[in-house]
Amino acid sequence: MTLDSQFDASALIQRARHIRLLALDVDGVMTDGRLYFQSDDQEIKTFGTQDGLGIKLLRQTGVEVAIITGRESRMVSRRAEALGIEHVMQGRDDKLEALQSLLARLNMELQQAAYCGDDLPDLSAIKHAGLGISVPNAPLYIREHANWITERPGGHGAVRDICDNLLTWQGHWPAMFDTYLHGKG
C-alpha cells in the first residue's frame, strides 16, 4: 500500500475501520470507462477478475458491497450476480440519494460507507461518504474531493486496491493471506 503524501494515513485508516459498506460506480471504476456496442446493439463491458476476487474477499469479512450506476446494463446485473453482490442500483443519477436510501435499508450511517466514483454524478457521494474514494483516471476536480485515490485506474485494479486496503486497514488481511498461503483458500 502506498499513500500519496496529500492524505493523512492515520486519518484515512481511522475512517476505513468504520466501513461496513463499499459502494462502487461501474463505468470508470469497475471498468475502464469505455463502452463497446456491437452492431446488434449488444453492450460489452470488461471487468477485472482480480477486482472480483477482492470483492469476494471483502464480503467474507461482513462488509456489504453495492453497485450504484447511472446507466442500466444487463452486463452489470450479470457481474453483480457472479460476485454475489445483492445491492445493485442502476439508472441512478443522484448517487448520494441512492447511497442514503441503501444505507437506510441496511440501518447504517454515512460514516460506515465507502464510495468510489470517477465523475460528476459521483461527486456528492464521494464528498459525503465516510470514506470518499476516487480513481487516478478521474478528473482533478473529482479527485480533489476524495479522501483517497487508488493507485491503479478504474478497470485496471482500482477495486482490488480498495478491497485489499480495506482488508488491511480493518485487520483482516493477515488471516486472509495466511489462508491462501497454506492452501485453504
C-alpha positions in Angstrom: 0.0 0.0 0.0 1.3 3.4 -0.9 -0.4 6.6 0.1 0.1 9.9 -1.5 1.5 12.5 0.9 -1.6 14.6 0.4 -3.5 12.1 2.5 -3.2 11.7 6.3 -2.6 8.0 6.6 -3.8 7.7 10.2 -7.0 9.6 9.5 -7.6 7.5 6.4 -7.1 4.3 8.3 -9.4 5.5 11.1 -12.1 6.2 8.5 -11.6 2.8 6.9 -12.0 0.9 10.2 -15.7 2.0 10.4 -16.6 0.9 6.8 -19.4 -1.7 6.6 -20.5 -0.9 3.0 -18.4 -0.4 -0.1 -20.5 1.2 -2.9 -19.0 1.3 -6.4 -19.7 3.2 -9.6 -19.3 1.0 -12.7 -18.0 2.8 -15.7 -14.6 4.3 -14.9 -14.3 2.4 -11.6 -15.2 -1.3 -12.2 -14.4 -0.9 -15.9 -12.0 1.4 -17.8 -15.0 3.6 -18.7 -15.1 2.7 -22.3 -18.4 1.5 -23.8 -18.5 -1.1 -26.5 -21.6 -1.7 -28.7 -21.9 -4.4 -31.3 -23.9 -3.9 -34.5 -26.8 -5.8 -32.9 -26.8 -3.2 -30.1 -25.4 -5.6 -27.6 -23.2 -3.9 -25.0 -19.9 -5.3 -23.9 -18.0 -4.4 -20.7 -14.8 -5.8 -19.4 -14.4 -6.5 -15.7 -11.2 -7.5 -13.9 -11.0 -10.9 -12.3 -8.7 -9.6 -9.6 -11.2 -6.9 -8.7 -13.8 -9.7 -8.5 -11.8 -11.7 -6.0 -11.1 -8.6 -3.9 -14.9 -8.1 -3.7 -15.5 -11.7 -2.7 -12.8 -11.5 0.0 -14.2 -8.2 1.4 -17.7 -9.7 1.5 -16.3 -12.7 3.5 -15.4 -10.2 6.3 -19.0 -9.0 6.5 -18.6 -5.8 4.5 -21.5 -5.3 2.2 -20.8 -4.3 -1.4 -23.1 -2.3 -3.6 -23.2 -1.1 -7.2 -24.6 2.4 -7.9 -24.6 3.4 -11.5 -26.3 5.9 -13.7 -26.6 3.6 -16.6 -28.7 0.4 -16.9 -26.9 -2.6 -18.3 -27.6 -6.4 -18.3 -23.8 -6.8 -18.1 -23.7 -5.1 -14.7 -26.5 -7.3 -13.4 -24.6 -10.4 -14.6 -21.4 -9.3 -13.0 -23.1 -8.5 -9.7 -24.8 -11.9 -9.7 -21.5 -13.7 -10.4 -19.9 -11.9 -7.4 -22.9 -12.3 -5.1 -23.5 -8.5 -4.9 -27.1 -8.1 -3.7 -27.3 -4.4 -3.8 -27.5 -3.2 -7.4 -28.9 0.2 -8.1 -28.9 1.1 -11.8 -30.3 4.1 -13.6 -29.5 6.3 -10.6 -28.2 9.8 -11.5 -28.3 11.0 -7.9 -25.6 8.8 -6.4 -25.8 10.3 -2.9 -29.6 9.8 -2.7 -29.1 6.2 -3.9 -26.4 5.7 -1.3 -28.5 7.2 1.5 -31.5 5.1 0.5 -29.4 1.9 0.6 -27.9 2.9 4.0 -31.4 3.5 5.4 -32.4 0.0 4.3 -29.3 -1.5 5.8 -29.6 0.5 9.0 -26.2 2.1 8.5 -24.9 5.7 8.7 -22.9 7.6 6.0 -19.7 7.2 8.1 -20.0 3.4 7.6 -20.0 3.7 3.8 -17.1 4.0 1.4 -18.0 5.2 -2.1 -15.8 5.1 -5.2 -16.6 7.1 -8.3 -14.9 8.9 -11.1 -17.1 11.7 -12.4 -19.5 14.5 -11.6 -22.5 12.2 -10.8 -20.4 10.6 -8.1 -19.1 13.8 -6.5 -21.7 14.3 -3.8 -21.4 10.6 -2.8 -17.6 10.8 -2.7 -17.8 14.0 -0.6 -20.4 12.8 2.0 -19.4 9.1 2.4 -17.4 8.1 5.5 -14.6 7.2 3.0 -14.8 9.0 -0.3 -12.6 7.3 -2.9 -11.7 8.2 -6.5 -9.5 6.7 -9.2 -6.5 8.3 -10.8 -8.3 8.4 -14.2 -11.0 10.8 -12.7 -10.7 14.5 -13.4 -8.8 16.5 -10.9 -11.9 18.3 -9.8 -13.3 15.0 -8.6 -10.0 13.6 -7.2 -9.5 16.7 -5.0 -12.7 15.9 -3.1 -11.8 12.3 -2.3 -10.3 11.1 1.0 -8.2 8.7 -1.0 -7.3 8.0 -4.6 -6.5 4.4 -5.6 -3.1 3.6 -7.1 -4.5 1.8 -10.1 -7.0 3.2 -12.5 -10.6 2.1 -13.0 -10.9 -1.2 -14.8 -7.2 -2.0 -14.1 -7.2 -3.0 -10.5 -8.7 0.0 -8.7 -11.4 -2.1 -7.0 -8.8 -4.6 -5.9 -6.7 -1.7 -4.4 -9.8 -0.6 -2.4 -10.6 -4.1 -1.2 -7.0 -5.1 -0.3 -6.6 -1.8 1.6 -9.9 -2.1 3.5 -8.9 -5.7 4.4 -5.5 -4.4 5.7 -6.8 -1.4 7.5 -9.6 -3.4 9.2 -7.1 -6.0 10.3 -8.3 -8.9 8.2 -5.5 -9.2 5.7 -3.0 -11.3 7.6 -5.5 -14.1 8.3 -6.9 -13.9 4.8 -3.4 -14.1 3.2 -2.4 -16.9 5.5 -5.5 -19.0 4.4 -4.3 -18.8 0.8 -0.6 -19.2 1.7 -1.3 -22.6 3.2 -3.7 -23.8 0.5 -7.0 -23.5 2.4 -8.5 -20.6 0.2 
